[in-house]
Amino acid sequence: MPRYEYRVLNPTPSAEKAFLAWIDRLDQEFMNPDPEHRSNIVRDALHELYLGHAYAAPNPSAGLARQTLVHSFDPRNATLEPEYYGDVDAVKYAERKPLIWFWMMYDRSPVGLNHWLACSPVTSSNIAART
């Protein structure tokens, strides 16, 4: 059976520049280990990824589904399985939880379906190194 090499596929130069600048900005922000800071960065980034504009607290007069969606971008409003375990180090987990939440939500986003961006060694190694 013939063996074929993988083709090298890249986005357009302007898209690649935007992708890498976005990753660099997130990487810089994630260097701060403070859980509150990381939670705000994750909330804001997910809001922009999913809704296409800067974060704004949901208007109480907005529909409940919209409020639920916006609140769900914030890792402080989500619970993940390890948090229930009595043997988890709550302080260490709090530092990592925003990054785990970002990674999970990013993978499910339209941007996460972009193989070049989602599987880029830059993206994967930067986020993985922080968790």
Secondary structure, 3 states (H helix, E strand, C coil): CCCCCCCCCCCCHHHHHHHHHHHHHHHHHHCCCCHHHHHHHHHHHHHHHHHCCCCCCCCCCCCHHHHHHHHHCCHHHCCCHHHHCCCCCHHHHHHHHHHHHHHHHHHHCCHHHCHHHHCCHHHHHHHHHHC
